[in-house]
């Protein structure tokens, strides 16, 4: 709930059920991440961003496409994980907002 409350409070974020049972967060129609209950968060990135996130240990492989650096997953089992998930979603949010200003 902490993640949902924080991310949904950002301007322009739409939060709600996704197409595959996940709880998705979107900005201007682009997903910035989604949750699978209170146990995992999944993200999409450009390849360079995803590579950096993996190298820094912020995300691991996505279960659907573990070889793709464009997708990442993060477990949510500690307060630190909650903070990290929010920070990663904020990074994606900022990328979408900046990209749409140009």
Secondary structure, 3 states (H helix, E strand, C coil): CHHHHHHHCCCCEEEEECCCCCEEEEECCEEEEEEECCCEEEEECCHHHHHHHHHCCCCEECCCCCCCCCEEEEECCCHHHHHHHHHHHHHHHHHHHHHCCC
